[in-house]
Amino acid sequence: TFFADYPLGGLHPCSDFFAQIALRPTALANEDKTQQCVAAASDLSSLQVQRSLALTTTPQWKSIKIPVTFESTPATVSVWSSGITITDEDALQRLFLRLVLHSDYISSDLRFQVRFEGKYIADTQVTSHGYADMIGPLDPGTYYVDMYYVTGTKGPTNTKLCSTSMVDMRLVSRSSYGKGNSTAQWLCTSTRVPPPDLLSPQSDEQVLLDSEYVVPDSGSHRVRIKVEEPRLVRVRTSSSDAEFQLELWVRGNSEALLARGTDALEVLVGKGTFTLKLTATSSGESSTSACPVFVLNLLLQPLEALPVCPWSPSSSDQSAAAQAQKNAEDHIGNVLLDLVPKQLTKELNVKPPVILWMSQGMSKTFDMSLDSSSAIRIDVSVQPPFLPLEINLRRKRDSGKLETPIASAEWTEGRLLLMQSDIPKGAYILEILQPRKYMVQAGGSFSADSLANLCAHVTIHAEVGVASKEAVNTLRSELLDLPDLLAVQPLPPSLNTVGWFSSSLVPVVGTQVYRFKDGIGKISVKVDDPSILRMVCEPADLSNADIDAELVKDSATVAQADHLGQLVAEVQPGSYQMVLHPKANSPFLVTVGLATQSRLKEDYAIADSGKACLDKFPSLESGVTFSPRGWSIGPKFIRMQAAFLGTEGLLGKVPVELKSASVLYIEAGSALPLDLVRIALTVPEGLWVGEQRGSRNSLEIELPPGKYEVQVSQPKPMRMEKIKRCLDFSVRIIATPLNPDATSDASEAAETAAASDGQAVATGGEGKKQELQAREDAA
């Protein structure tokens, strides 16, 4: 059960949180293996943070085994601690502390924290199989790294859990890269966890890795896999920079190739040791990416942990749903998805999901018809996630021909997610397919039929909504008058709360709709270190667009917003108050960004791409074909010279052309609170300005055919002399035709006509003679 205090009487204010939940039957536990692991517990006295300063793309994992105990109440148990001293000479090398810890979430869940000058400074990121952090540049002093776990509860006090964990702790130097290595490569290699080189799970442990890794410089990587029981091995890779040849080899006296695949591999193996080889090859297109990465989704699933299908002779499931699938000829039956587009409404109607059992080889398609532009979200949870499922959305022409998929679902751990907005009206097919089957290792205690009666539990959430701008605007206008029903909140009394600026380690950027009691709002904020604060106030009701905003300290005004509601200030340690006074008592969208200068400096040192800074705005429209069937620009990442940091107003223009009635989406992204870049569109009626949402400024508008101009500007610059940098931002422009069916069918007709013309030419004079003879006969 999760408890939350909402400041509203109705819906939650669009906030989110992160939670980890895992469940594993104790019947799967192998007590003998656990005791062997406990007996082989690691001596961590020799464990040290490595000072090799080597690239983090090369794994330097150390395998450890730490038994986890149970107590009457939860408690933290420290298992290792070590101090690292950074001298003044070390600090000149711009050292970073890179910590990565992989462990099974249920049986170990080892964690780490770092103390410096009495403060905990590690802001750990959760990976698919553990935790990681990158701290730096390190200042002179002593840093203490602690490794710990949280004890189990509600079990016998002599209960212990144990599994193999992997740790990679090292110092990396930004300065040691030199001029020959770009900052982009430094960022690429240092902010991502290294790929595993050994996987040796306990018999009851499911291994599911899903992370983004750097494509190795050598183009290949090997993972040694050691299993003690039959397991399913499912591997998927995806990358915009390369495709991967996957090979699984049996290790022994001599290696033997077991299976091979491109970007996908599914194999049923027995007890033994194997090598998974990943070899990257060019995707065939010239990649300009300075940071080639790939996503690896790898599953090691114990065969005996798979549930049996309802139609299996050994199944004891007597539920009505299970019996319906059992009696169906295809074992799917009359499974229906509600793919009828719904109108946007303030009524909260949550459709129940579709639940079914699926085994290897089962597939299903669903028809969908759209009368207007719509958005779709298909969320499929697969447990255990061993099925090689693929989900595609295809448009079906009037001729019945299926086009290539306009959207495909992406695997994220045990979940497939397909999201597509602004789908034009027309007929579509939603496919849930299994194009491949598991290869089976020969000579084991299983066969190709071992998976026939083993299933995964599949839960499908399907939502289709009409993409109506009028409905959105109408609903927004209605709900602004009913603040208790939407996320229109009173101003928080303080920003020093969880979810906002609760720690100097956590920079914050957020947008929320606020109302003002008695026509004025005040927010207090306390900062302990020099910081940058930026605030943007935009009207939720365009008829009431004026607001006064200022930052006050000790009754003195520190900074004041301009007529557009833009405020930015460099603040010193102390207590401040943000005062907002709208001219009319109506809600405003308020974006607040706040970060300490030290954190901004650290983040910029990591994120600096190292590319040359431009002395003028680039020609983004160059090389773009403005097709009536739609076109796109970007996202383009732009770096402009430091002189532009102080430029207030226009940075550049992008002329665009629409050759058919279209939805035009324009977007600019910037690094709040340090910078804010705004995007706008020039139309005959005037200037349409983008709306700020966190770090993104965007506008979506329906337009007739014509020529338009996109403007990129900087309304409230902040030079911040203490950080030597360029002005970094991104621009993205997308045109989607309102009715692509007409252009698609016209193109198809043109192709048919061209083919007919070609055939007529091939017949030559004989065709002309026949045509002339027909006319003479008619005469």
SEDREN-517711 format. One line per field, with one value per residue (C-alpha): x, y, z. Coordinates in nm, 2 decimals, padded with zeros to 4 digits. Example, Ala and Ser with C-alpha at 12.3 -4.5 7.8 and 13.67 -1.06 7.14 Angstrom:
<rs>
x 01.23/01.37
y -00.45/-00.11
z 00.78/00.71
</rs>
This chain:
<rs>
x 00.00/00.13/00.00/00.02/-00.11/-00.27/-00.33/-00.65/-00.99/-00.99/-00.74/-00.37/-00.15/00.03/00.32/00.50/00.73/00.96/00.90/01.07/00.85/00.95/00.79/00.95/00.80/01.00/00.94/01.19/01.47/01.75/01.86/02.17/02.29/02.21/02.42/02.71/02.69/02.69/02.99/03.17/03.10/03.36/03.64/03.61/03.92/04.11/03.83/03.94/03.83/04.04/04.27/04.34/04.18/04.08/03.78/03.46/03.36/03.61/03.44/03.65/03.39/03.47/03.25/03.14/02.91/02.74/02.49/02.18/02.03/01.68/01.59/01.28/01.28/01.44/01.79/02.09/02.40/02.73/02.94/03.23/03.37/03.68/03.82/03.96/04.18/04.20/04.50/04.53/04.73/04.46/04.19/04.38/04.31/03.93/03.87/03.53/03.42/03.23/03.04/02.83/02.68/02.48/02.29/01.98/01.70/01.54/01.83/02.08/02.00/02.34/02.36/02.62/02.65/02.94/03.02/03.22/03.27/03.00/02.73/02.59/02.66/02.57/02.26/02.22/02.05/01.86/01.97/01.78/02.00/02.14/02.26/02.51/02.64/02.90/03.04/03.27/03.47/03.61/03.74/04.04/03.95/03.86/03.56/03.42/03.24/03.00/02.84/02.53/02.21/01.87/01.79/01.49/01.19/00.90/01.12/01.31/01.61/01.85/01.73/01.99/01.98/02.28/02.37/02.66/02.69/02.92/03.09/03.29/03.43/03.69/03.83/03.82/04.00/03.85/04.19/04.36/04.14/04.33/04.25/04.24/03.92/03.61/03.41/03.11/03.30/03.39/03.02/02.93/03.17/03.15/02.78/02.67/02.72/02.97/02.82/02.84/03.11/02.98/02.63/02.61/02.26/02.13/01.89/01.59/01.71/01.57/01.82/01.66/01.90/01.77/02.02/02.18/02.55/02.82/02.90/03.25/03.54/03.64/03.29/03.23/03.17/03.15/02.94/03.01/02.70/02.71/02.38/02.31/01.98/01.79/01.71/01.57/01.81/01.64/01.85/01.74/01.96/01.86/02.06/02.03/02.40/02.45/02.30/02.43/02.52/02.44/02.60/02.57/02.86/02.89/03.21/03.40/03.70/03.62/03.37/03.07/02.82/02.48/02.27/02.30/02.07/02.06/01.94/01.74/01.82/01.61/01.76/01.67/01.99/02.08/02.33/02.66/02.88/02.82/02.96/02.73/02.91/02.78/02.93/02.83/02.82/02.73/02.36/02.44/02.38/02.65/02.60/02.69/02.65/02.95/02.81/02.71/02.50/02.28/02.01/02.06/01.76/01.88/01.67/01.79/01.47/01.47/01.27/01.11/00.98/00.75/00.38/00.19/-00.08/-00.45/-00.47/-00.19/-00.29/-00.11/-00.30/-00.52/-00.66/-01.04/-01.13/-01.38/-01.12/-00.87/-01.14/-01.25/-00.89/-00.86/-01.17/-01.09/-00.94/-00.65/-00.63/-00.70/-01.07/-01.29/-01.03/-01.13/-00.96/-01.16/-00.99/-01.27/-01.14/-01.28/-01.35/-01.15/-01.37/-01.32/-01.49/-01.23/-01.32/-01.04/-01.10/-01.01/-00.72/-00.74/-00.58/-00.48/-00.23/00.00/00.26/00.52/00.39/00.05/-00.04/-00.34/-00.45/-00.71/-00.88/-00.90/-01.09/-01.03/-01.27/-01.04/-00.69/-00.62/-00.36/-00.30/-00.12/-00.07/00.09/00.16/00.30/00.45/00.53/00.76/00.89/01.02/00.80/00.95/00.65/00.64/00.36/00.31/00.05/-00.01/-00.23/-00.46/-00.53/-00.86/-00.71/-00.64/-00.27/-00.09/00.17/00.50/00.44/00.39/00.47/00.62/00.64/00.97/01.07/01.15/01.23/00.92/00.69/00.61/00.50/00.36/00.27/00.18/00.01/-00.16/-00.25/-00.45/-00.80/-00.82/-00.82/-00.54/-00.43/-00.28/-00.05/00.06/00.30/00.57/00.78/01.05/01.07/01.32/01.61/01.68/02.02/02.06/02.15/01.96/01.68/01.43/01.31/01.14/00.81/00.92/00.77/00.44/00.24/00.44/00.29/00.33/00.06/-00.01/-00.19/-00.29/-00.39/-00.52/-00.62/-00.73/-00.83/-00.94/-00.67/-00.90/-00.74/-01.09/-01.18/-00.85/-00.90/-01.26/-01.19/-00.90/-01.12/-01.39/-01.15/-00.97/-01.31/-01.31/-00.97/-01.06/-01.11/-00.78/-00.42/-00.47/-00.30/-00.25/00.11/00.32/00.44/00.80/01.01/01.22/01.00/01.03/00.96/01.11/01.43/01.47/01.85/02.13/02.22/01.90/01.84/01.47/01.27/00.89/00.58/00.24/-00.09/-00.14/-00.42/-00.37/-00.57/-00.67/-00.49/-00.14/00.10/00.42/00.67/00.97/01.29/01.62/01.95/02.27/02.50/02.52/02.24/02.06/01.68/01.46/01.08/00.84/00.48/00.24/-00.14/-00.37/-00.64/-00.51/-00.76/-00.58/-00.21/-00.05/00.14/00.40/00.66/00.97/01.22/01.26/01.52/01.48/01.20/01.44/01.37/01.65/01.51/01.19/01.02/00.97/00.64/00.64/00.66/01.03/01.26/01.61/01.86/02.19/02.13/02.36/02.30/02.00/01.63/01.42/01.05/00.90/00.60/00.35/00.07/-00.15/-00.34/-00.66/-00.74/-00.69/-00.46/-00.11/00.13/00.44/00.77/01.04/01.40/01.65/02.00/02.32/02.61/02.83/02.58/02.54/02.92/02.94/02.66/02.81/03.15/02.99/02.75/02.97/02.97/03.30/03.17/03.27/03.05/02.88/02.92/02.58/02.24/02.26/02.04/01.82/01.59/01.89/01.84/01.48/01.22/00.89/00.67/00.29/00.30/00.49/00.84/01.06/01.36/01.57/01.60/01.90/02.14/02.29/02.59/02.64/02.94/02.96/02.88/02.52/02.48/02.40/02.18/01.83/01.58/01.60/01.87/01.77/01.49/01.38/01.16/00.93/00.67/00.35/00.22/-00.09/-00.31/-00.10/-00.04/00.29/00.48/00.77/00.99/01.30/01.48/01.72/01.91/01.70/01.76/02.09/01.93/01.59/01.53/01.18/01.03/00.76/00.58/00.51/00.16/-00.05/-00.23/00.08/00.33/00.23/00.46/00.55/00.44/00.69/00.68/00.98/01.29/01.08/00.92/00.67/00.37/00.13/-00.10/-00.31/-00.22/-00.33/-00.08/00.16/00.51/00.58/00.87/00.98/01.17/01.41/01.48/01.62/01.38/01.58/01.96/02.19/02.56/02.69/03.06/03.18/03.10/03.29/03.05/02.85/02.48/02.34/01.98/01.78/01.52/01.27/01.00/00.75/00.48/00.20/-00.06/-00.42/-00.54/-00.24/-00.49/-00.54/-00.17/-00.10/-00.37/-00.27/00.09/-00.02/-00.24/00.06/00.28/00.01/-00.02/00.35/00.36/00.09/00.27/00.58/00.39/00.24/00.59/00.71/00.45/00.57/00.40/00.18/-00.02/-00.07/-00.18/-00.44/-00.57/-00.59/-00.77/-01.02/-01.09/-01.14/-01.38/-01.58/-01.59
y 00.00/00.34/00.65/01.00/01.34/01.52/01.90/01.85/01.70/01.51/01.40/01.39/01.68/01.48/01.40/01.06/00.86/00.56/00.23/-00.12/-00.42/-00.78/-01.11/-01.46/-01.79/-01.94/-02.28/-02.18/-02.12/-02.38/-02.40/-02.60/-02.34/-02.06/-02.23/-02.28/-01.91/-01.82/-02.04/-01.87/-01.52/-01.27/-01.11/-00.75/-00.63/-00.61/-00.43/-00.08/00.19/00.15/00.44/00.31/00.61/00.38/00.41/00.29/00.11/-00.16/-00.36/-00.41/-00.61/-00.78/-01.07/-01.07/-01.27/-01.10/-01.29/-01.09/-01.15/-01.11/-00.91/-00.82/-00.47/-00.32/-00.20/-00.11/-00.32/-00.19/-00.45/-00.24/00.11/00.28/00.63/00.80/01.10/01.35/01.58/01.93/01.76/01.50/01.77/01.93/01.61/01.67/01.33/01.17/00.88/00.62/00.36/00.07/-00.21/-00.50/-00.74/-00.94/-00.72/-00.98/-01.19/-00.91/-00.55/-00.42/-00.04/00.23/00.59/00.85/01.09/01.41/01.67/01.50/01.51/01.23/01.33/01.02/01.07/00.71/00.62/00.29/00.06/-00.25/-00.47/-00.24/00.11/00.36/00.71/00.95/01.21/01.49/01.68/01.59/01.86/01.80/01.61/01.26/01.07/00.77/00.50/00.28/-00.04/-00.17/-00.37/-00.35/-00.65/-00.87/-00.89/-01.13/-01.44/-01.66/-01.47/-01.74/-01.69/-01.58/-01.49/-01.49/-01.44/-01.33/-00.95/-00.75/-00.42/-00.18/00.12/00.35/00.70/00.84/01.15/01.40/01.56/01.23/01.20/01.48/01.67/01.35/01.23/01.44/01.55/01.37/01.04/01.12/01.18/00.87/00.64/00.78/00.83/00.48/00.15/-00.09/-00.41/-00.73/-00.98/-01.26/-01.38/-01.66/-01.66/-01.87/-02.14/-01.94/-01.61/-01.46/-01.23/-00.95/-00.68/-00.38/-00.10/00.13/00.06/00.22/00.03/-00.10/00.05/-00.30/-00.36/-00.67/-00.78/-01.12/-01.22/-01.55/-01.72/-02.00/-02.18/-02.47/-02.57/-02.55/-02.19/-01.98/-01.73/-01.43/-01.15/-00.84/-00.54/-00.22/00.08/00.36/00.34/-00.03/-00.38/-00.66/-01.02/-01.23/-01.57/-01.82/-02.06/-02.37/-02.36/-02.67/-02.85/-02.67/-02.40/-02.49/-02.25/-02.31/-02.03/-01.71/-01.42/-01.05/-00.82/-01.11/-01.45/-01.71/-02.04/-02.31/-02.44/-02.69/-02.68/-02.55/-02.25/-02.04/-01.74/-01.47/-01.28/-00.94/-00.81/-00.47/-00.38/-00.05/00.00/00.09/00.46/00.72/00.79/01.13/01.02/01.11/00.87/00.53/00.34/00.03/-00.11/-00.47/-00.66/-00.99/-01.26/-01.57/-01.75/-02.08/-02.33/-02.49/-02.15/-02.11/-02.15/-02.42/-02.32/-02.37/-02.62/-02.83/-03.17/-03.08/-02.75/-02.71/-02.37/-02.40/-02.03/-01.93/-01.74/-02.03/-02.27/-02.04/-02.03/-02.41/-02.48/-02.24/-02.40/-02.15/-02.13/-01.75/-01.75/-01.44/-01.19/-00.84/-00.50/-00.18/00.02/00.27/00.63/00.81/01.18/01.37/01.42/01.52/01.20/00.95/00.61/00.35/00.06/-00.28/-00.46/-00.76/-01.06/-01.39/-01.67/-01.70/-01.97/-01.98/-01.92/-01.77/-01.45/-01.22/-00.92/-00.65/-00.41/-00.04/00.23/00.60/00.87/01.15/01.21/01.01/00.89/00.53/00.37/-00.01/-00.13/-00.51/-00.66/-01.01/-01.23/-01.41/-01.21/-01.50/-01.47/-01.32/-01.08/-00.80/-00.54/-00.33/-00.08/-00.08/00.13/-00.06/00.11/00.09/-00.17/-00.39/-00.35/-00.32/-00.05/-00.08/-00.03/00.33/00.24/-00.06/-00.15/-00.13/-00.38/-00.23/-00.51/-00.72/-00.47/-00.37/-00.02/00.13/00.50/00.71/01.05/01.22/00.91/01.02/00.89/00.56/00.18/00.01/-00.33/-00.39/-00.70/-00.90/-01.15/-01.40/-01.42/-01.65/-01.97/-02.08/-02.29/-02.59/-02.72/-03.08/-03.35/-03.20/-03.34/-03.15/-03.12/-02.88/-02.97/-02.87/-02.52/-02.62/-02.61/-02.34/-01.99/-01.63/-01.42/-01.13/-00.81/-00.57/-00.21/-00.03/00.33/00.52/00.89/01.15/01.41/01.71/02.05/02.20/01.93/01.99/02.37/02.34/02.09/02.30/02.61/02.42/02.26/02.59/02.70/02.38/02.37/02.09/01.86/01.92/01.98/02.35/02.38/02.66/02.77/02.56/02.75/02.64/02.48/02.30/01.99/01.64/01.66/02.01/02.15/01.92/01.88/02.08/01.75/01.75/02.02/02.08/02.19/02.16/02.31/02.33/02.52/02.74/02.95/03.25/03.30/03.66/03.74/03.69/03.40/03.36/03.08/03.06/02.89/02.85/02.78/02.67/02.73/02.98/02.89/02.99/03.04/03.08/03.13/03.15/03.26/03.19/03.26/02.96/03.20/03.42/03.69/03.75/03.74/04.00/03.91/04.07/03.84/03.92/03.75/03.91/03.87/04.06/04.28/04.39/04.30/04.08/04.02/04.12/03.95/04.12/04.19/03.82/03.68/03.57/03.59/03.47/03.54/03.43/03.39/03.35/03.14/03.26/03.26/03.41/03.46/03.44/03.67/03.64/03.89/03.84/04.15/03.93/03.65/03.36/03.06/03.07/02.80/02.85/02.68/02.69/02.58/02.58/02.43/02.50/02.64/02.35/02.10/02.30/02.30/01.93/01.85/02.07/01.92/01.58/01.68/01.91/01.75/01.92/02.02/02.35/02.65/02.82/03.19/03.22/03.03/02.73/02.69/02.41/02.41/02.32/01.99/01.94/01.83/01.99/01.70/01.72/01.38/01.53/01.62/01.67/01.87/01.74/01.71/01.93/02.00/02.35/02.51/02.88/03.08/03.22/03.57/03.45/03.37/03.74/03.78/03.88/03.83/03.66/03.40/03.27/03.20/02.88/02.93/02.63/02.54/02.33/02.19/02.04/02.12/02.00/01.99/02.17/02.09/02.31/02.25/02.40/02.24/02.41/02.35/02.52/02.69/02.80/02.88/02.92/02.92/02.99/02.89/03.08/03.08/03.38/03.37/03.63/03.70/03.76/03.56/03.23/03.16/02.82/02.71/02.61/02.26/02.19/02.21/02.20/02.50/02.38/02.47/02.26/02.42/02.33/02.53/02.56/02.52/02.81/02.95/03.02/03.13/02.96/03.19/03.08/03.34/03.39/03.60/03.62/03.53/03.43/03.46/03.29/03.38/03.12/02.84/02.86/02.73/02.77/02.82/02.47/02.40/02.18/02.25/02.01/02.08/01.82/01.86/01.59/01.62/01.63/01.38/01.17/00.92/01.16/01.20/00.83/00.72/00.99/00.86/00.50/00.61/00.80/00.49/00.28/00.53/00.55/00.17/00.18/00.44/00.23/-00.07/00.15/00.26/-00.09/-00.20/00.08/00.14/-00.17/-00.01/00.31/00.10/-00.08/00.25/00.41/00.10/00.12/00.48/00.40/00.12/00.36/00.62
z 00.00/-00.09/00.09/-00.05/00.07/-00.22/-00.19/-00.38/-00.32/-00.65/-00.91/-00.83/-00.95/-01.22/-00.99/-01.00/-00.79/-00.84/-00.67/-00.69/-00.62/-00.66/-00.57/-00.58/-00.45/-00.17/-00.33/-00.60/-00.35/-00.34/00.02/-00.07/-00.32/-00.07/00.20/-00.05/-00.13/00.24/00.31/00.02/00.15/00.02/00.22/00.13/00.31/-00.02/-00.21/-00.32/-00.55/-00.86/-00.97/-01.31/-01.48/-01.77/-01.99/-01.83/-02.15/-02.05/-01.76/-01.45/-01.25/-00.92/-00.82/-00.45/-00.23/00.07/00.29/00.38/00.73/00.87/01.18/01.37/01.23/00.92/00.96/00.75/00.78/00.65/00.48/00.35/00.38/00.23/00.21/-00.10/-00.06/-00.34/-00.33/-00.49/-00.77/-00.82/-00.84/-01.13/-01.33/-01.30/-01.13/-01.11/-00.89/-01.09/-00.88/-01.03/-00.82/-00.97/-00.74/-00.73/-00.60/-00.38/-00.25/-00.21/-00.31/-00.21/-00.22/-00.17/-00.04/-00.04/00.24/00.20/00.47/00.68/00.40/00.19/-00.17/-00.38/-00.59/-00.70/-01.02/-01.04/-01.32/-01.43/-01.20/-00.94/-00.88/-01.03/-00.98/-01.12/-00.88/-00.97/-01.05/-00.71/-00.48/-00.26/00.05/00.17/00.03/00.22/00.01/00.21/00.09/00.28/00.26/00.43/00.65/00.58/00.82/00.91/00.88/01.12/01.26/01.13/00.77/00.52/00.15/-00.07/-00.44/-00.66/-00.70/-00.92/-00.83/-01.05/-00.85/-01.01/-01.05/-01.40/-01.52/-01.76/-01.82/-01.92/-02.23/-02.39/-02.71/-02.92/-02.75/-02.77/-02.47/-02.63/-02.60/-02.24/-02.17/-02.36/-02.18/-01.83/-01.77/-01.86/-01.67/-01.83/-01.98/-01.77/-01.86/-01.63/-01.53/-01.28/-01.12/-00.83/-00.93/-00.81/-00.96/-01.27/-01.45/-01.65/-01.77/-01.97/-02.00/-02.25/-02.31/-02.53/-02.85/-02.78/-02.98/-03.08/-03.21/-03.00/-02.64/-02.47/-02.17/-01.99/-01.87/-01.62/-01.52/-01.30/-01.45/-01.78/-01.87/-02.14/-02.29/-02.47/-02.60/-02.79/-02.90/-03.06/-03.18/-03.43/-03.49/-03.56/-03.58/-03.37/-03.47/-03.16/-03.11/-02.82/-02.79/-02.56/-02.36/-02.27/-02.41/-02.73/-02.82/-03.04/-03.19/-03.05/-03.21/-03.41/-03.48/-03.57/-03.29/-03.14/-03.01/-02.82/-02.70/-02.45/-02.28/-02.02/-01.73/-01.84/-01.93/-02.24/-02.41/-02.56/-02.83/-02.95/-03.27/-03.39/-03.76/-03.93/-03.98/-04.34/-04.30/-04.22/-03.85/-03.72/-03.36/-03.14/-02.88/-03.04/-02.79/-02.79/-02.56/-02.44/-02.31/-02.17/-01.99/-01.81/-01.71/-01.52/-01.72/-01.41/-01.30/-01.61/-01.54/-01.72/-01.97/-01.88/-02.17/-02.03/-01.89/-01.56/-01.52/-01.22/-01.32/-01.33/-01.37/-01.63/-01.83/-01.83/-01.94/-02.22/-02.35/-02.30/-02.51/-02.79/-03.10/-03.11/-02.73/-02.75/-02.81/-02.84/-02.70/-02.79/-02.75/-02.73/-02.99/-03.05/-03.00/-02.70/-02.67/-02.41/-02.10/-01.74/-01.63/-01.51/-01.67/-01.65/-01.88/-01.74/-01.91/-02.13/-01.96/-02.13/-02.13/-02.43/-02.52/-02.79/-03.14/-03.06/-03.25/-03.28/-03.49/-03.42/-03.66/-03.57/-03.76/-03.70/-03.82/-03.71/-03.59/-03.28/-03.03/-02.92/-02.63/-02.61/-02.29/-02.27/-01.96/-02.00/-01.70/-01.72/-02.02/-02.22/-02.53/-02.84/-02.88/-03.13/-03.16/-03.47/-03.60/-03.97/-04.19/-04.43/-04.76/-04.94/-05.17/-04.87/-04.89/-04.55/-04.53/-04.33/-03.95/-03.85/-03.49/-03.31/-02.94/-02.76/-02.49/-02.15/-01.91/-01.91/-02.08/-02.44/-02.49/-02.82/-02.82/-03.12/-03.13/-03.42/-03.61/-03.92/-03.99/-04.17/-04.13/-03.93/-03.81/-03.46/-03.47/-03.17/-03.33/-03.24/-03.56/-03.40/-03.19/-02.93/-03.06/-02.83/-02.73/-02.84/-02.59/-02.29/-02.08/-02.29/-02.64/-02.88/-02.73/-02.38/-02.43/-02.59/-02.26/-02.08/-02.08/-01.99/-01.83/-02.07/-01.96/-02.23/-02.16/-02.47/-02.49/-02.81/-02.78/-03.03/-03.07/-03.07/-02.99/-02.94/-02.68/-02.50/-02.49/-02.39/-02.11/-01.99/-01.97/-01.78/-01.53/-01.46/-01.31/-01.10/-00.93/-00.70/-00.99/-01.18/-01.08/-01.02/-00.69/-00.44/-00.43/-00.20/00.11/00.05/-00.22/00.04/00.03/-00.11/-00.48/-00.51/-00.38/-00.08/-00.12/-00.29/-00.46/-00.65/-00.91/-00.98/-01.29/-01.29/-01.43/-01.25/-01.28/-00.96/-00.83/-00.60/-00.29/-00.24/-00.57/-00.44/-00.38/-00.18/-00.18/00.06/-00.04/00.15/-00.03/00.14/-00.16/-00.44/-00.68/-01.00/-00.98/-01.29/-01.30/-01.59/-01.55/-01.83/-01.83/-01.82/-01.94/-02.22/-02.14/-01.81/-01.91/-01.68/-01.36/-01.14/-01.00/-00.79/-00.57/-00.22/00.06/00.39/00.23/-00.05/-00.41/-00.55/-00.90/-01.08/-01.37/-01.71/-01.88/-02.01/-01.65/-01.69/-01.39/-01.34/-01.06/-00.92/-00.55/-00.25/00.06/00.25/00.28/00.00/-00.09/-00.44/-00.47/-00.75/-00.80/-01.11/-01.23/-01.24/-01.01/-01.25/-01.27/-01.41/-01.54/-01.33/-01.43/-01.16/-01.20/-00.92/-00.89/-00.70/-00.90/-00.80/-00.93/-01.26/-01.29/-01.23/-01.47/-01.74/-01.70/-01.77/-02.04/-02.25/-02.59/-02.69/-03.04/-03.18/-03.10/-03.39/-03.46/-03.62/-03.62/-03.85/-04.16/-04.03/-04.34/-04.56/-04.74/-04.61/-04.86/-04.77/-04.88/-04.87/-04.69/-04.40/-04.31/-04.00/-03.89/-03.60/-03.32/-03.40/-03.11/-03.15/-02.98/-03.02/-02.90/-02.55/-02.68/-02.74/-02.37/-02.31/-02.63/-02.53/-02.81/-03.15/-03.20/-03.54/-03.79/-03.98/-04.29/-04.35/-04.60/-04.57/-04.90/-04.75/-04.45/-04.15/-03.78/-03.72/-03.40/-03.30/-02.99/-02.83/-02.54/-02.31/-01.99/-01.72/-01.49/-01.66/-02.00/-02.14/-02.52/-02.65/-02.99/-03.18/-03.51/-03.73/-03.89/-04.07/-03.74/-03.55/-03.33/-03.17/-02.87/-02.74/-02.39/-02.13/-01.98/-01.77/-02.00/-02.31/-02.49/-02.76/-02.97/-03.17/-03.42/-03.73/-04.04/-04.40/-04.68/-04.70/-04.61/-04.24/-04.02/-03.70/-03.46/-03.19/-02.92/-02.57/-02.36/-02.03/-02.06/-01.78/-01.86/-01.55/-01.59/-01.34/-01.59/-01.92/-02.18/-02.50/-02.54/-02.59/-02.70/-02.93/-03.20/-03.35/-03.61/-03.74/-04.00/-04.01/-04.28/-04.16/-04.42/-04.55/-04.71/-05.00/-05.06/-05.01/-05.24/-05.49/-05.48/-05.53/-05.82/-05.97/-05.93/-06.11/-06.39/-06.43/-06.46/-06.72/-06.91/-06.91/-07.04/-07.32/-07.42/-07.42/-07.67/-07.90/-08.24/-08.21/-07.93/-08.14/-08.44/-08.23/-08.08/-08.44/-08.57/-08.28/-08.37/-08.74/-08.65/-08.43/-08.71
</rs>
